[in-house]
Amino acid sequence: MKRFFMIPVFAITMLAGNFNNAFAQKTVMVGGAAMYPTKNIVENAVNSKDHTTLVAAVKAAGLVETLESAGPFTVFAPTNEAFNALPAGTVSNLLKPENKGTLTSVLTYHVVSGKMGSRELMMKVKAGHGMAMLKTVQGEELTVMQKGGSLWIKDSKGGVAKITIKDVYQSNGVIHVINKVLMP
């Protein structure tokens, strides 16, 4: 009898251990900080030293509450370096209160409804014979494609960003870090 009781206890213990290991494996380092899958997009992003410009822009656009909501969202998150590559004065101009509409448009162009990890994106690319179109929250589309084993995002102006860190899972979606700012 004791033996039969120990088998389920052992199985439950092993499953719990595997669940915790699988959960811990999804924690990704971004900008020198751990991104925890139990926290939402904003709670994680504020800790990344590589995304201070993005966080400031999200605050200026009044999108914090939206990105803290249940979502789910897929966010293509440009780094500070990506924002710095824009023409001089672009970021400071976008952050002005009178440009909130334009800023909101640019930021929501980086967000797609739903939770799409790299696997789902790759499946869409394969199904689309090399390209997948994603409708953004802003309303326009982004094109996802694969080059050299990496996923790339093309904006409506022809600009291309590489996903440099994929599958940063959040409680309300997933972030893919990109190296360029996408422009609607």
C-alpha positions in Angstrom: 0.0 0.0 0.0 2.8 2.4 0.9 4.5 1.7 -2.4 1.3 2.7 -4.4 1.0 5.9 -2.4 4.6 6.8 -3.1 4.3 6.6 -6.9 1.7 9.4 -7.2 3.6 11.6 -4.7 6.8 11.0 -6.7 5.0 11.8 -10.0 3.5 15.0 -8.6 6.9 16.1 -7.2 8.6 15.5 -10.6 5.8 17.4 -12.5 6.1 20.3 -10.1 9.8 20.4 -10.5 9.6 20.3 -14.3 6.9 23.0 -14.3 9.1 25.2 -12.2 12.1 24.6 -14.4 10.1 25.3 -17.6 8.8 28.4 -16.0 12.2 29.6 -15.0 13.6 28.9 -18.5 11.2 31.5 -19.9 12.8 34.3 -17.8 15.0 36.2 -20.2 17.6 38.9 -19.6 17.0 42.2 -21.4 18.9 45.3 -20.8 20.7 43.8 -17.8 17.4 42.9 -16.0 15.4 39.7 -15.8 12.1 39.8 -17.6 9.7 37.7 -15.5 6.8 36.0 -17.3 4.6 36.7 -14.2 4.9 40.4 -14.7 3.2 42.5 -17.4 4.8 44.3 -20.3 5.3 47.6 -18.4 6.4 46.0 -15.1 9.2 44.3 -17.0 10.1 47.1 -19.5 10.8 49.7 -16.8 13.7 47.5 -15.6 15.5 47.2 -18.9 18.3 49.8 -19.2 18.1 49.2 -23.0 14.5 50.5 -23.2 14.4 53.7 -21.2 13.5 55.8 -24.3 10.7 53.4 -25.1 9.3 53.5 -21.6 9.5 57.3 -21.6 7.6 57.4 -24.9 5.0 55.0 -23.6 4.4 57.2 -20.6 4.3 60.4 -22.7 1.7 58.8 -25.0 -0.5 57.7 -22.1 -0.2 54.0 -23.1 1.0 52.6 -19.7 -2.5 51.5 -18.6 -3.2 49.8 -22.0 0.1 47.9 -21.8 -0.6 46.9 -18.2 -4.0 45.5 -19.2 -4.8 41.8 -19.9 -4.0 42.0 -23.6 -2.6 39.8 -24.9 -0.1 41.8 -27.0 2.9 41.1 -29.1 5.3 44.0 -28.8 8.2 44.7 -31.1 10.3 46.8 -28.7 13.0 49.1 -30.1 16.1 49.6 -28.0 17.5 53.0 -27.0 20.1 52.5 -29.7 17.3 52.1 -32.3 15.8 55.4 -31.1 19.2 57.1 -31.2 19.6 56.0 -34.9 16.6 58.2 -35.8 17.4 61.7 -37.3 18.6 64.2 -34.7 15.7 65.7 -32.8 13.1 63.1 -33.7 12.7 61.6 -30.3 12.6 64.9 -28.4 10.1 66.2 -30.9 7.8 63.2 -30.6 7.9 63.5 -26.8 6.4 67.0 -26.9 2.8 67.1 -25.7 1.5 68.6 -29.0 2.9 65.5 -30.8 1.1 62.9 -28.6 -1.0 61.7 -31.5 2.0 61.0 -33.7 3.9 59.4 -30.9 0.9 57.2 -30.1 0.7 56.2 -33.8 4.4 55.3 -33.9 4.2 53.3 -30.7 1.0 51.4 -31.5 2.6 50.5 -34.8 4.9 48.3 -32.8 2.1 46.4 -31.2 0.0 43.5 -32.5 -3.0 42.0 -30.8 -2.5 38.5 -29.5 0.5 36.6 -28.2 2.8 35.5 -31.0 6.1 33.9 -30.0 8.8 33.3 -32.6 7.4 29.9 -33.3 4.0 31.3 -34.3 5.6 34.1 -36.3 7.8 31.5 -38.2 4.7 29.4 -38.9 2.9 32.4 -40.4 6.0 33.2 -42.5 6.1 29.7 -43.8 2.4 29.6 -44.5 2.8 32.9 -46.4 5.6 31.5 -48.5 8.3 33.7 -46.9 6.3 36.6 -45.6 3.5 37.2 -43.1 1.4 40.3 -42.7 0.5 41.4 -39.2 -2.1 44.1 -38.6 -0.9 46.4 -35.8 -3.0 48.1 -33.1 -2.3 51.3 -35.0 -4.1 49.9 -38.0 -1.4 49.5 -40.6 0.5 46.3 -41.3 4.0 45.0 -40.7 5.7 42.3 -42.8 7.5 39.5 -41.0 10.1 37.6 -42.9 13.0 35.2 -42.3 16.6 35.9 -43.4 19.6 33.9 -42.3 17.8 32.1 -39.5 16.5 35.3 -37.9 13.1 37.0 -38.0 12.9 40.5 -39.5 10.1 43.1 -39.5 9.5 45.4 -42.4 7.5 48.6 -41.9 5.3 50.4 -44.5 8.1 52.7 -45.4 10.5 49.9 -46.3 12.6 50.1 -43.1 13.7 46.7 -41.7 14.3 45.7 -38.1 15.9 42.5 -36.9 14.5 40.7 -33.9 17.6 40.6 -31.6 16.0 39.0 -28.6 12.9 36.8 -29.2 10.2 35.3 -27.0 10.4 37.5 -23.9 7.1 36.3 -22.4 5.0 38.5 -20.2 1.8 37.8 -18.2 -0.1 39.8 -20.9 1.8 38.9 -24.0 5.3 38.6 -25.5 8.0 41.1 -26.4 10.5 40.7 -29.2 13.4 43.2 -28.9 14.2 44.9 -32.3 17.2 47.0 -33.4 15.3 49.7 -35.4 12.2 51.9 -34.9 9.4 50.9 -37.2 7.6 53.8 -38.9 4.0 53.8 -40.1 
